[in-house]
């Protein structure tokens, strides 16, 4: 698998951003990387789903949908 390029102008994102993390993710989750990236986004909110992995829509569709609807309702 190739390396990801994280050199994006995250500071320039002006819309609210929701980061949804499955804490059992063994494909992508790196707490340090996620924290550093989130610190660069002005309007960011994070939701952790402890019992989910990388495929949130398949693993926890109802919980993910609930979190997305709640985020959208508060915009």
Secondary structure, DSSP 4 states (H G I P E B T S, - for coil): -PPP-----GGG--S-EEEEEETT-SSS--HHHHHHHHHT-TTEEEEEETT--S-HHHHSHHHHHHHHHHHHHT-
